[in-house]
Amino acid sequence: MWNNYFTLLALAALLRADYEMRRPPEETSPPAVSRSLSEDVLAARRREWAAKAVKRYAEAQDKKWRNWQEAMFD
């Protein structure tokens, strides 16, 4: 019983250490200007991606219904 828990604990500790070593170091105090600029750029990209996703979803739905109507009525 103790060996199984010890093995799991050691495995968890090794996985956590691997995660911490592979993670890029965080900046201690990034400038506020660059942070707000990057957030603005990210927000703009998210809006662009959302608009693109909505457009492609609408196209896919239109194509689906067109195929359904052709199959049912033609």
N, C-alpha and C positions, 0 to 999 in steps of 0.2 A: 504494500500500500504506500509506504513512504517513498519507495523508489519511483513509483509512477508519478506522484505529485512532484517530486524533486526533478524528474526528467521534464515534466511540463513547465515547471518554473524556470529551469535552465533554458529550455527552448524559447520560452517567452522573453527571457532576458536577452538572449542572443538576437532574436528578431527585432527587439526594441533597439538594441545597440546598432544593428545593421541599418535600421530606419534612420536613426539619428545621424549616423555617419554619412549616409547618402543624401540626406536633405541639405539643400544649399543653406549656407549661413544667412541669417536675417540681418538686415542693416540695423544698426543700433538706433540711429536717428535720421531717417531720410528727410530731405527737405520737404516742407509742406507744399510747396509749389509743384514739385514734380509728382507728388502723390495725387494732388487734385487734378493735374493734367492727365495723368495716366487713368484716373477714374473717369474723367470726361471722355477720353478716347475709348475706354472699355465700354462705357455706357452707349456711345455712338455705335460701336461695333455690335453691341447686343441689340440695339434698335434695328440696325441693318439686317442682322441675322434673323430677327423675329419677323421682319417684313418679308424677307426671302422665304422663310418657312411657311408663312401664311399664304404667300403667292403659290408656292409649289403644292401646298395642301389643297388649295382651291383648284389648281389644274388637275391634280390627281383625282379629286372627287368628280370633276366635270368629265374626265376621261372614263371613270368608272360608270357613271350614270349614262354616258353616251353608249358605252359598250353594252350596258344592261338593256337600254331601250332598243338598240339594234338587235340584240338577241331575242327580245320579247316580241317586237312588232315587225320585224323584217323577215 
